[in-house]
Amino acid sequence: MFLQSSYAAHPNSLSKGSSLSVEKPNHDVLMSSNGVFAAGFRSVGDNAYCFAIWFAGSSDLTIVWIANRDRPVNGKGSVLSLLGDGNLVLKDIGEIKTWATDTNSASQVELIMLDTGNLVLQTLGNEVLWESFKFPTDTLLPYQQIDRYTKLVSSRSHGDYSSGHIGFTLTMITCCTSSTMALRLLACIGRDRQLVIPQTDTSIIAVGLHSSTRQYTFFPTDLGVGPKRRLTIDFDGNLRMYSLQEKEKKWIASWQALNQPCRIHGICGANSVCIQGHGRRYCSCLPAFKAKNDYDWTAGCEPQFNQSFDVRESIFVRLPNVDFYGFDFGTPLAQSLKDCKQRCVQLNNTCKAVMYRNGTCYLKSQLSNGVQTLNFQGTAYVMLPESSVRFYNDSGDEKSTQLNCSGSTNDVHQLKIVYPQNRGSRFSLYLLWFVGAIGGVEMLCIFIGCFCLYQAQRRHIRQVQQGYLLVLAGFRKFSYKELKKATRGFSQEIGRGGGGIVYKGVLLDGRVAAIKRLNEPKHDEGEFIAEVSIIGRINHMNLIEMWGFCAEGKHRLLVYEYMECGSLAENLSSNALDWEQRFEVALGTAKGLAYLHEECLEWILHCDVKPENILLDSNHKPKVADFGSPNY
């Protein structure tokens, strides 16, 4: 790690004929004269280095620019050299040129790390030959300007600085896809405009968008003199402004372009739906689709059926509160839902779905940018072959299907065999027994085959149901075996009440959960799922989040997020909360109850508000629990 005090002896410039070595990353560093920015080699992987600029005063040494983000160099023998012809070149081991400014000058030139964070290659007469501000990666700094030809590209993931799939530009508004990358654009500002971040001591604004005819401005939460700031397009696709807290030397997000993560176009890829809850997003494949890459949702989902299916044997799967932005087929028309679906069928496989809202029909040529939000009043109907989702009917309800293994005589063609009339022939008797045995074996094989197909079909239906439930309510169905293993045989009890006992458990994905085992069920599985689906669709920062449920035989369990600090009752009895924290707990509890009673789409009256049902997370933020729990 670099410390700001260690940079005092480092120069801020590199002269012609000099170089920086990757083998001396702590020594070969250019430091701005104000001590804020540093430039040099940074490790980005195992024996992999990039030449970068970073904030020297932040605890994590935040990188703001990288020269060779997609072509790291070796940790041995790599150098950055300012050649005699004025060209700045980064060479890998073996003298392989990895990156260069492609500049040329017969004059004396030097590379200077400016106080603004701009790395400039200029002559002694201050003629700028090249500057890093003209070639940003994912971050903009104060004083930096970009024009309509400039593009910011996010990193691939946290800790992976290579180019990701999300881009930001000032002029383009369409989504471009190719075989290798999908560039999803966050915003459009307009032609002939520039994005400007003035210096941090400005008293007017911190960030502004300017043009000759109109000005567009947005403000951070800490507007004013003082904090160092940066504007970064993060790997999750959102554009955020960060301010540096001088005392803690940590960054806080003081503004972000999109408060709803699912509004980032294409973030979950094609044939999927983005579901938002508690400030986070979840991606789910549509029914009869599966994820292409479990580790990269931007790749989308692929169908588990032939896309050239016969539309006469199709079915529309209903997805409430779901919209697919863009890719409208033709002009929206005011017509009935029945006529809307009929129009889609007439277009054969070129129409993938219909979106119906307030009596208006929208035909969709692609299933991209799928989003589910409770405040969206429309409904999407996805056209799929009936064979792939045979347990759905047109209204979105379930219907049962069974394989026909009855062996009806209408489907059986019997072979007539004429035997000799000699009744005393032992050969005929043996032949009859042999044929009968063969027939019995064949019937047994048919029965076993039908049984195996039936079991496979049931497993397929359960898998598709899982995807549909996740789209519909944002959570999944667990098996009793999974939850028993997660709780180590229900061994760690953390609470109990009239409705059941709560255990602590660890799910297969590593999340710690609170698993509530309800008392003996009084209703069937369908009614139970209907009730928990209502609870699962309720999202608020002061309400406990449900992750899933189990309805298997007589077992009824609910899976919630685990709250590290326990209940309010426990914290009050131990005097763990000061008065300011108690006030915040009271305020957050009131917000959660107000949302339940008045603000959510389906009002739920909490009939058991008490300190035991108010839980606190690791930051002592309150979340109301036990609301609308099924009384089983």
C-alpha positions as CSV (number, residue, x, y, z in Angstrom):
1,M,0.0,0.0,0.0
2,F,1.1,3.6,-0.7
3,L,0.8,6.2,1.9
4,Q,0.4,9.9,1.0
5,S,3.4,10.9,3.2
6,S,5.7,8.6,1.3
7,Y,5.2,10.5,-1.9
8,A,6.9,13.7,-0.7
9,A,10.2,12.7,-2.4
10,H,8.7,11.6,-5.7
11,P,9.0,13.9,-8.8
12,N,6.0,15.1,-10.7
13,S,7.5,14.8,-14.1
14,L,9.4,12.4,-16.4
15,S,11.9,13.8,-18.9
16,K,12.8,12.6,-22.4
17,G,14.9,9.5,-22.4
18,S,13.7,8.4,-18.9
19,S,11.5,5.5,-17.9
20,L,9.5,4.0,-15.0
21,S,10.0,0.4,-14.2
22,V,7.3,-2.1,-13.1
23,E,9.9,-3.8,-10.9
24,K,10.0,-0.7,-8.7
25,P,6.3,0.2,-8.2
26,N,6.9,2.0,-4.9
27,H,9.8,4.0,-6.2
28,D,9.0,4.8,-9.8
29,V,6.0,7.0,-9.2
30,L,5.0,10.5,-10.5
31,M,3.4,12.6,-7.8
32,S,1.3,15.8,-8.3
33,S,2.8,18.7,-6.4
34,N,-0.3,19.0,-4.2
35,G,0.1,15.3,-3.1
36,V,-3.4,14.4,-4.3
37,F,-2.7,12.2,-7.4
38,A,0.0,9.7,-8.3
39,A,0.9,7.8,-11.5
40,G,2.8,4.6,-11.8
41,F,2.4,0.8,-12.1
42,R,-0.5,-0.9,-10.1
43,S,-1.0,-4.6,-9.7
44,V,-4.3,-5.8,-11.2
45,G,-3.8,-9.5,-10.9
46,D,-1.2,-12.3,-10.4
47,N,2.0,-10.9,-11.9
48,A,-0.2,-8.5,-14.0
49,Y,0.3,-4.7,-13.9
50,C,-1.2,-1.6,-15.5
51,F,0.1,2.0,-15.7
52,A,-2.5,4.0,-13.9
53,I,-3.4,7.3,-12.1
54,W,-4.9,7.1,-8.6
55,F,-6.0,9.2,-5.6
56,A,-3.0,9.0,-3.3
57,G,-5.1,10.3,-0.3
58,S,-7.8,7.7,-0.4
59,S,-7.6,4.5,1.8
60,D,-8.0,2.2,-1.2
61,L,-5.9,4.3,-3.6
62,T,-8.8,4.6,-6.0
63,I,-7.7,4.3,-9.6
64,V,-9.2,7.0,-11.9
65,W,-7.4,6.2,-15.2
66,I,-5.6,3.3,-16.8
67,A,-3.5,3.2,-19.9
68,N,-3.6,-0.5,-20.7
69,R,-6.7,-1.7,-18.9
70,D,-7.3,-4.6,-21.3
71,R,-3.6,-5.5,-21.9
72,P,-1.8,-5.9,-18.5
73,V,2.0,-6.2,-18.6
74,N,4.3,-8.7,-16.9
75,G,5.7,-7.9,-13.5
76,K,9.2,-8.4,-14.8
77,G,11.0,-6.3,-17.4
78,S,8.0,-4.0,-18.3
79,V,8.8,-0.3,-18.5
80,L,7.1,3.0,-19.5
81,S,9.6,5.1,-21.5
82,L,9.5,8.6,-22.9
83,L,11.5,8.1,-26.1
84,G,13.8,10.6,-27.8
85,D,11.2,11.2,-30.6
86,G,8.6,12.4,-28.0
87,N,6.6,9.2,-28.0
88,L,5.5,7.7,-24.6
89,V,5.6,3.9,-24.9
90,L,4.6,1.1,-22.5
91,K,6.5,-2.1,-23.3
92,D,5.9,-5.6,-21.9
93,I,8.7,-8.1,-21.3
94,G,10.5,-8.8,-24.5
95,E,10.2,-5.2,-25.8
96,I,6.6,-5.8,-26.9
97,K,4.8,-2.5,-27.3
98,T,1.5,-2.7,-25.4
99,W,0.4,1.0,-25.4
100,A,1.7,4.3,-26.7
101,T,0.6,8.0,-27.1
102,D,1.8,7.9,-30.8
103,T,3.2,11.4,-30.4
104,N,6.2,12.9,-32.1
105,S,8.3,16.0,-31.4
106,A,11.8,17.2,-32.0
107,S,11.5,19.6,-29.1
108,Q,12.3,18.8,-25.5
109,V,9.2,17.2,-23.9
110,E,8.3,16.0,-20.5
111,L,5.5,14.0,-18.9
112,I,3.9,15.9,-16.0
113,M,1.4,14.8,-13.3
114,L,-0.7,17.9,-12.8
115,D,-2.6,18.8,-9.6
116,T,-5.9,18.2,-11.4
117,G,-5.1,14.5,-11.9
118,N,-4.4,15.1,-15.6
119,L,-1.2,13.4,-16.9
120,V,0.1,15.7,-19.6
121,L,2.8,15.2,-22.3
122,Q,4.0,18.7,-23.3
123,T,6.9,20.6,-24.7
124,L,8.9,23.1,-22.6
125,G,6.8,25.8,-24.4
126,N,3.7,24.3,-22.9
127,E,2.4,22.8,-26.1
128,V,0.3,19.9,-25.1
129,L,1.0,16.8,-27.2
130,W,-1.2,14.3,-25.3
131,E,-3.2,14.3,-22.0
132,S,-5.0,11.6,-20.1
133,F,-8.1,13.8,-19.7
134,K,-8.8,13.3,-23.4
135,F,-8.9,9.5,-23.0
136,P,-10.9,8.7,-19.9
137,T,-11.6,5.1,-18.8
138,D,-14.5,5.0,-16.3
139,T,-14.0,8.2,-14.3
140,L,-14.1,12.0,-14.8
141,L,-12.4,14.5,-12.5
142,P,-12.8,18.2,-11.7
143,Y,-11.7,20.4,-14.7
144,Q,-12.1,17.5,-17.0
145,Q,-14.3,17.9,-20.1
146,I,-15.6,15.3,-22.6
147,D,-17.3,16.0,-25.9
148,R,-19.7,14.1,-28.0
149,Y,-17.0,11.7,-29.2
150,T,-15.8,10.7,-25.7
151,K,-17.0,7.5,-24.1
152,L,-16.7,6.2,-20.5
153,V,-16.7,2.4,-20.2
154,S,-17.2,0.7,-16.8
155,S,-14.8,-1.9,-15.4
156,R,-15.8,-5.6,-15.7
157,S,-16.3,-6.1,-11.9
158,H,-15.1,-5.1,-8.5
159,G,-11.3,-5.5,-8.6
160,D,-11.3,-6.3,-12.4
161,Y,-10.3,-3.1,-14.1
162,S,-10.7,-4.4,-17.7
163,S,-13.4,-3.0,-19.9
164,G,-16.9,-4.0,-18.9
165,H,-20.2,-4.1,-20.8
166,I,-21.6,-0.7,-19.7
167,G,-20.8,2.6,-21.5
168,F,-21.7,6.2,-21.2
169,T,-21.6,8.8,-24.0
170,L,-23.2,12.2,-24.6
171,T,-24.7,11.6,-28.0
172,M,-26.0,8.1,-28.5
173,I,-29.3,6.8,-27.2
174,T,-29.6,3.4,-28.7
175,C,-28.6,0.0,-27.4
176,C,-25.9,-1.6,-29.6
177,T,-25.2,-5.3,-29.4
178,S,-22.6,-7.4,-31.1
179,S,-21.3,-10.9,-30.8
180,T,-18.6,-9.9,-28.3
181,M,-20.1,-6.9,-26.3
182,A,-23.3,-5.1,-25.6
183,L,-22.8,-1.4,-25.0
184,R,-25.7,-0.2,-23.0
185,L,-26.0,3.6,-22.8
186,L,-27.0,5.3,-19.6
187,A,-28.2,8.7,-20.8
188,C,-28.4,11.0,-23.7
189,I,-27.6,14.7,-23.3
190,G,-27.5,16.0,-26.8
191,R,-25.2,17.1,-29.6
192,D,-22.6,19.9,-29.2
193,R,-22.6,19.7,-25.4
194,Q,-19.9,19.1,-22.9
195,L,-19.9,17.5,-19.5
196,V,-18.0,19.7,-17.1
197,I,-16.9,19.1,-13.5
198,P,-15.7,22.4,-12.1
199,Q,-13.0,22.6,-9.4
200,T,-14.0,21.4,-5.9
201,D,-13.9,24.9,-4.4
202,T,-16.7,26.3,-6.5
203,S,-19.5,27.9,-4.6
204,I,-22.2,27.4,-7.2
205,I,-22.4,23.8,-8.3
206,A,-20.3,20.7,-8.1
207,V,-21.3,19.1,-11.4
208,G,-23.0,20.7,-14.4
209,L,-23.9,19.9,-18.0
210,H,-23.5,23.0,-20.2
211,S,-24.4,24.1,-23.8
212,S,-24.7,27.3,-25.6
213,T,-28.5,27.2,-25.5
214,R,-29.4,25.4,-22.3
215,Q,-27.9,24.3,-19.0
216,Y,-28.6,21.1,-17.2
217,T,-27.4,20.7,-13.7
218,F,-27.5,18.0,-11.0
219,F,-26.3,18.4,-7.4
220,P,-24.6,16.0,-4.9
221,T,-25.9,15.7,-1.4
222,D,-22.8,17.4,0.0
223,L,-22.8,20.4,-2.4
224,G,-20.3,23.0,-1.3
225,V,-16.7,23.8,-0.8
226,G,-14.2,21.2,0.3
227,P,-14.6,17.6,-0.7
228,K,-12.6,16.0,-3.5
229,R,-15.0,14.5,-6.0
230,R,-15.1,12.1,-9.0
231,L,-17.8,10.9,-11.4
232,T,-17.6,7.2,-12.2
233,I,-19.6,4.8,-14.2
234,D,-19.5,1.7,-12.0
235,F,-19.4,-1.9,-13.1
236,D,-23.1,-2.2,-12.2
237,G,-24.0,0.3,-14.9
238,N,-24.9,3.3,-12.8
239,L,-23.3,6.7,-13.0
240,R,-22.3,8.0,-9.6
241,M,-20.6,11.0,-8.0
242,Y,-18.3,10.2,-5.1
243,S,-17.0,12.6,-2.4
244,L,-13.8,11.9,-0.4
245,Q,-14.2,12.1,3.4
246,E,-10.9,13.6,4.5
247,K,-10.9,12.1,8.0
248,E,-11.8,8.5,7.1
249,K,-10.1,8.8,3.6
250,K,-13.1,6.9,2.2
251,W,-15.5,7.6,-0.6
252,I,-19.2,8.1,-0.2
253,A,-21.7,8.3,-3.1
254,S,-23.2,11.8,-3.0
255,W,-25.3,11.4,-6.2
256,Q,-26.3,8.7,-8.7
257,A,-28.0,8.9,-12.0
258,L,-30.5,6.1,-11.5
259,N,-32.0,5.4,-8.1
260,Q,-33.7,2.2,-9.4
261,P,-31.0,-0.3,-10.5
262,C,-33.4,-2.1,-12.9
263,R,-33.7,1.1,-15.0
264,I,-30.2,0.4,-16.4
265,H,-31.1,-0.9,-19.9
266,G,-30.1,-4.5,-20.6
267,I,-28.5,-5.0,-17.2
268,C,-30.0,-8.5,-16.9
269,G,-29.7,-9.4,-20.6
270,A,-32.2,-10.7,-23.1
271,N,-35.1,-13.0,-22.2
272,S,-35.0,-12.1,-18.5
273,V,-36.6,-9.8,-16.0
274,C,-34.9,-7.4,-13.5
275,I,-36.6,-7.4,-10.1
276,Q,-35.8,-4.7,-7.7
277,G,-36.0,-4.9,-3.9
278,H,-34.4,-3.1,-1.0
279,G,-32.1,-1.1,-3.3
280,R,-30.8,-4.2,-4.9
281,R,-31.7,-6.0,-8.1
282,Y,-32.3,-9.6,-9.0
283,C,-32.2,-11.1,-12.4
284,S,-34.5,-14.0,-13.4
285,C,-35.0,-15.9,-16.6
286,L,-38.4,-16.0,-18.1
287,P,-40.4,-19.3,-18.0
288,A,-38.9,-21.9,-20.3
289,F,-35.6,-20.0,-20.5
290,K,-32.3,-20.7,-18.7
291,A,-29.3,-18.4,-18.0
292,K,-26.5,-18.5,-20.6
293,N,-23.8,-17.6,-18.0
294,D,-24.5,-18.0,-14.2
295,Y,-21.7,-15.5,-13.5
296,D,-22.7,-12.8,-16.0
297,W,-26.3,-11.9,-16.3
298,T,-25.7,-9.4,-19.1
299,A,-25.4,-12.5,-21.4
300,G,-29.1,-13.0,-20.8
301,C,-31.1,-16.3,-21.1
302,E,-31.6,-18.8,-23.9
303,P,-34.7,-20.7,-24.7
304,Q,-35.2,-24.4,-23.8
305,F,-37.4,-24.9,-26.9
306,N,-37.4,-24.5,-30.6
307,Q,-38.0,-20.8,-31.4
308,S,-39.6,-21.7,-34.7
309,F,-42.5,-23.4,-32.9
310,D,-46.0,-23.6,-34.4
311,V,-47.9,-20.5,-33.0
312,R,-51.2,-22.5,-33.3
313,E,-49.9,-24.6,-30.4
314,S,-48.7,-21.6,-28.3
315,I,-49.7,-20.2,-25.0
316,F,-49.4,-16.7,-23.4
317,V,-47.8,-16.7,-20.0
318,R,-49.0,-13.8,-17.9
319,L,-46.4,-11.7,-16.0
320,P,-48.1,-8.9,-14.0
321,N,-46.3,-5.6,-13.4
322,V,-43.7,-6.5,-16.0
323,D,-42.6,-4.3,-18.9
324,F,-40.1,-4.8,-21.7
325,Y,-38.7,-1.4,-22.7
326,G,-38.3,-0.7,-26.4
327,F,-38.4,-3.0,-29.4
328,D,-42.1,-2.2,-30.1
329,F,-43.4,-4.0,-33.2
330,G,-45.5,-1.5,-35.1
331,T,-47.7,1.3,-33.6
332,P,-49.5,0.7,-30.3
333,L,-53.2,0.4,-30.7
334,A,-56.2,0.7,-28.4
335,Q,-57.9,-2.7,-28.5
336,S,-59.0,-5.6,-26.3
337,L,-56.5,-8.0,-24.8
338,K,-58.0,-10.8,-27.0
339,D,-57.4,-8.9,-30.2
340,C,-54.0,-7.8,-29.0
341,K,-52.9,-11.5,-28.6
342,Q,-54.5,-12.4,-31.9
343,R,-52.4,-9.7,-33.6
344,C,-49.2,-11.2,-32.1
345,V,-50.2,-14.7,-33.2
346,Q,-50.8,-13.5,-36.8
347,L,-47.2,-12.2,-36.9
348,N,-45.9,-15.7,-36.2
349,N,-42.6,-15.9,-34.5
350,T,-41.6,-12.3,-35.2
351,C,-43.8,-11.3,-32.2
352,K,-42.4,-12.5,-28.9
353,A,-44.8,-11.0,-26.5
354,V,-47.5,-8.4,-25.9
355,M,-47.6,-5.7,-23.2
356,Y,-51.1,-4.6,-22.3
357,R,-51.7,-1.4,-20.3
358,N,-54.8,0.7,-19.8
359,G,-56.5,-0.7,-22.9
360,T,-53.4,-0.2,-25.2
361,C,-51.7,-3.0,-26.9
362,Y,-47.9,-3.1,-27.5
363,L,-46.3,-5.8,-29.6
364,K,-42.7,-6.8,-28.7
365,S,-40.2,-8.0,-31.3
366,Q,-37.6,-8.7,-28.6
367,L,-37.7,-9.7,-24.9
368,S,-35.1,-7.2,-23.8
369,N,-35.0,-4.7,-20.9
370,G,-37.5,-6.6,-18.8
371,V,-38.4,-4.9,-15.5
372,Q,-40.9,-5.8,-12.8
373,T,-42.0,-3.0,-10.5
374,L,-45.2,-2.9,-8.3
375,N,-46.0,0.6,-9.4
376,F,-46.2,-0.4,-13.1
377,Q,-49.8,-1.2,-13.9
378,G,-49.3,-3.0,-17.1
379,T,-49.0,-6.8,-17.8
380,A,-46.8,-8.7,-20.1
381,Y,-47.9,-11.8,-21.9
382,V,-45.0,-13.9,-23.3
383,M,-45.9,-16.3,-26.2
384,L,-44.3,-19.7,-25.7
385,P,-45.0,-23.2,-27.1
386,E,-47.5,-24.9,-24.9
387,S,-45.3,-28.0,-24.6
388,S,-42.7,-26.0,-22.7
389,V,-45.0,-24.5,-20.1
390,R,-48.1,-26.8,-20.2
391,F,-49.0,-26.0,-16.6
392,Y,-49.9,-22.4,-17.4
393,N,-53.2,-21.4,-18.8
394,D,-54.1,-18.1,-20.5
395,S,-54.8,-16.3,-17.2
396,G,-51.5,-17.2,-15.7
397,D,-53.0,-19.9,-13.3
398,E,-51.7,-23.4,-13.1
399,K,-53.3,-26.4,-14.7
400,S,-52.2,-30.0,-14.2
401,T,-50.9,-32.3,-17.0
402,Q,-50.2,-36.0,-16.9
403,L,-48.5,-38.3,-19.3
404,N,-50.9,-40.7,-21.0
405,C,-49.6,-44.2,-20.2
406,S,-52.9,-46.0,-20.3
407,G,-52.0,-48.1,-23.3
408,S,-55.4,-47.6,-25.0
409,T,-56.3,-50.2,-27.5
410,N,-56.9,-47.5,-30.0
411,D,-53.2,-46.9,-30.1
412,V,-52.1,-50.5,-30.0
413,H,-51.7,-52.7,-33.2
414,Q,-51.6,-56.4,-32.3
415,L,-49.8,-58.8,-34.5
416,K,-51.9,-61.9,-35.3
417,I,-50.0,-65.1,-35.2
418,V,-51.5,-68.4,-36.5
419,Y,-50.2,-71.5,-34.6
420,P,-50.6,-75.2,-35.6
421,Q,-53.8,-76.8,-34.4
422,N,-51.8,-79.6,-32.7
423,R,-52.9,-78.9,-29.1
424,G,-50.5,-81.6,-27.8
425,S,-47.4,-79.9,-29.2
426,R,-45.0,-79.0,-26.4
427,F,-43.3,-76.7,-28.8
428,S,-46.4,-74.6,-29.2
429,L,-46.8,-74.4,-25.5
430,Y,-43.2,-73.3,-25.0
431,L,-43.7,-70.7,-27.8
432,L,-46.8,-69.3,-26.1
433,W,-44.9,-69.0,-22.8
434,F,-42.0,-67.4,-24.5
435,V,-44.1,-64.8,-26.4
436,G,-46.1,-64.1,-23.2
437,A,-42.8,-63.5,-21.3
438,I,-41.5,-61.2,-24.0
439,G,-44.8,-59.3,-23.9
440,G,-44.6,-59.0,-20.2
441,V,-41.0,-57.7,-20.3
442,E,-42.1,-55.2,-23.0
443,M,-45.0,-54.0,-20.8
444,L,-42.7,-53.7,-17.8
445,C,-40.2,-51.6,-19.9
446,I,-43.0,-49.4,-21.2
447,F,-44.3,-48.9,-17.6
448,I,-40.7,-48.0,-16.4
449,G,-40.2,-45.7,-19.3
450,C,-43.5,-43.9,-18.7
451,F,-42.7,-43.6,-15.0
452,C,-39.3,-42.1,-15.8
453,L,-40.7,-39.6,-18.3
454,Y,-43.4,-38.6,-15.7
455,Q,-40.7,-38.0,-13.1
456,A,-38.6,-36.0,-15.5
457,Q,-41.6,-33.9,-16.5
458,R,-42.4,-33.2,-12.9
459,R,-38.9,-32.0,-12.3
460,H,-39.0,-29.8,-15.4
461,I,-42.3,-28.3,-14.3
462,R,-40.9,-27.6,-10.8
463,Q,-37.9,-25.9,-12.4
464,V,-40.1,-23.7,-14.6
465,Q,-42.4,-23.0,-11.7
466,Q,-39.3,-21.8,-9.8
467,G,-38.5,-19.3,-12.5
468,Y,-42.1,-18.1,-12.7
469,L,-42.4,-17.7,-9.0
470,L,-39.2,-15.7,-8.9
471,V,-40.5,-13.4,-11.7
472,L,-43.8,-13.1,-10.0
473,A,-42.7,-12.5,-6.4
474,G,-39.0,-12.0,-6.4
475,F,-38.1,-15.1,-4.2
476,R,-37.6,-18.8,-4.6
477,K,-39.0,-22.0,-3.2
478,F,-36.7,-24.0,-1.0
479,S,-36.9,-27.8,-0.4
480,Y,-37.3,-29.0,3.2
481,K,-34.0,-30.9,2.8
482,E,-32.2,-27.6,1.9
483,L,-33.4,-25.7,4.9
484,K,-32.8,-28.6,7.3
485,K,-29.2,-28.7,6.1
486,A,-28.9,-24.9,6.2
487,T,-30.0,-24.9,9.9
488,R,-27.9,-28.1,10.8
489,G,-31.0,-30.0,11.7
490,F,-32.8,-26.9,13.2
491,S,-30.2,-26.8,16.0
492,Q,-29.6,-23.0,16.5
493,E,-32.8,-21.4,17.8
494,I,-32.8,-17.6,17.8
495,G,-36.4,-16.9,18.7
496,R,-40.0,-18.2,19.0
497,G,-43.5,-17.0,19.1
498,G,-47.1,-18.0,18.7
499,G,-46.6,-18.6,14.9
500,G,-43.5,-20.8,15.2
501,I,-39.8,-21.1,16.0
502,V,-37.0,-19.1,14.2
503,Y,-33.6,-20.7,13.5
504,K,-30.4,-19.3,12.2
505,G,-29.0,-20.9,9.0
506,V,-26.6,-20.6,6.2
507,L,-27.9,-21.0,2.6
508,L,-26.0,-22.7,-0.2
509,D,-24.9,-19.4,-1.6
510,G,-23.3,-18.4,1.7
511,R,-26.0,-15.9,2.9
512,V,-27.0,-16.1,6.5
513,A,-30.7,-16.4,6.9
514,A,-33.4,-16.4,9.6
515,I,-35.6,-19.5,8.9
516,K,-39.0,-19.5,10.6
517,R,-40.6,-22.9,11.0
518,L,-44.4,-22.4,11.2
519,N,-46.8,-24.5,13.3
520,E,-48.9,-27.3,11.8
521,P,-50.5,-26.1,8.5
522,K,-54.2,-25.5,8.3
523,H,-54.5,-24.8,4.6
524,D,-53.2,-26.3,1.4
525,E,-50.0,-25.4,-0.5
526,G,-51.8,-23.2,-3.0
527,E,-53.3,-20.9,-0.4
528,F,-50.0,-20.7,1.5
529,I,-48.1,-19.7,-1.7
530,A,-50.7,-17.1,-2.5
531,E,-50.3,-15.5,0.9
532,V,-46.5,-15.5,0.9
533,S,-46.4,-14.1,-2.6
534,I,-48.1,-11.0,-1.4
535,I,-45.6,-10.6,1.4
536,G,-42.7,-11.3,-0.9
537,R,-43.7,-8.4,-3.2
538,I,-43.6,-5.9,-0.4
539,N,-40.3,-3.9,-0.5
540,H,-39.2,-1.2,1.9
541,M,-36.0,-0.4,3.7
542,N,-37.6,-0.7,7.1
543,L,-39.4,-4.0,6.5
544,I,-37.7,-7.4,6.8
545,E,-37.0,-9.0,3.4
546,M,-38.4,-12.4,2.6
547,W,-36.0,-14.5,0.5
548,G,-38.2,-17.6,0.0
549,F,-40.4,-20.3,1.5
550,C,-40.9,-24.0,1.8
551,A,-44.2,-25.7,1.3
552,E,-43.5,-29.5,1.3
553,G,-46.0,-31.9,2.7
554,K,-46.8,-30.8,6.2
555,H,-43.8,-28.5,6.4
556,R,-44.3,-24.7,6.1
557,L,-41.2,-22.5,6.5
558,L,-40.3,-18.9,5.7
559,V,-36.8,-17.7,4.9
560,Y,-35.9,-14.1,5.9
561,E,-32.8,-12.0,5.9
562,Y,-30.8,-12.4,9.1
563,M,-30.6,-9.3,11.4
564,E,-27.3,-9.3,13.2
565,C,-28.2,-7.1,16.2
566,G,-31.4,-9.0,17.2
567,S,-34.6,-7.5,18.4
568,L,-35.3,-4.0,19.8
569,A,-36.3,-5.7,23.0
570,E,-32.9,-7.2,23.5
571,N,-31.1,-4.0,22.7
572,L,-33.3,-1.9,25.1
573,S,-32.7,-4.3,28.0
574,S,-29.0,-4.2,27.5
575,N,-28.8,-0.4,27.0
576,A,-26.9,-0.9,23.8
577,L,-28.6,2.1,22.1
578,D,-28.0,5.7,22.8
579,W,-30.8,8.3,22.5
580,E,-29.9,9.3,19.0
581,Q,-30.0,5.7,17.9
582,R,-33.3,5.1,19.7
583,F,-34.8,8.1,17.8
584,E,-33.6,6.6,14.5
585,V,-35.1,3.3,15.4
586,A,-38.5,4.9,16.3
587,L,-38.5,6.9,13.0
588,G,-37.6,3.9,10.9
589,T,-40.2,1.8,12.5
590,A,-42.8,4.4,11.9
591,K,-41.8,4.6,8.2
592,G,-42.1,0.8,7.8
593,L,-45.6,0.7,9.5
594,A,-46.8,3.7,7.4
595,Y,-45.7,1.9,4.2
596,L,-47.6,-1.3,5.3
597,H,-50.8,0.5,6.4
598,E,-51.1,3.2,3.7
599,E,-48.5,3.2,0.9
600,C,-48.1,-0.3,-0.5
601,L,-50.5,-1.6,-3.2
602,E,-52.0,-4.2,-0.9
603,W,-52.4,-2.7,2.5
604,I,-51.4,-5.0,5.4
605,L,-52.4,-4.2,9.0
606,H,-49.7,-5.2,11.5
607,C,-51.6,-6.5,14.5
608,D,-48.7,-7.4,16.7
609,V,-46.4,-4.4,16.9
610,K,-44.0,-4.9,19.8
611,P,-40.2,-4.6,20.5
612,E,-39.7,-8.3,19.8
613,N,-41.0,-7.8,16.2
614,I,-38.7,-4.8,15.5
615,L,-35.3,-6.2,14.4
616,L,-32.0,-4.3,14.0
617,D,-29.3,-4.9,11.4
618,S,-25.5,-4.5,11.9
619,N,-25.9,-0.7,11.7
620,H,-28.8,-0.7,14.2
621,K,-31.2,0.2,11.4
622,P,-34.7,-1.0,12.2
623,K,-36.8,-3.4,10.2
624,V,-40.4,-4.4,11.1
625,A,-41.0,-8.2,11.1
626,D,-43.9,-10.6,11.5
627,F,-46.2,-8.5,9.3
628,G,-48.8,-10.4,7.4
629,S,-47.3,-13.8,8.4
630,P,-49.6,-16.7,7.4
631,N,-51.4,-17.9,10.4
632,Y,-50.8,-21.7,10.1
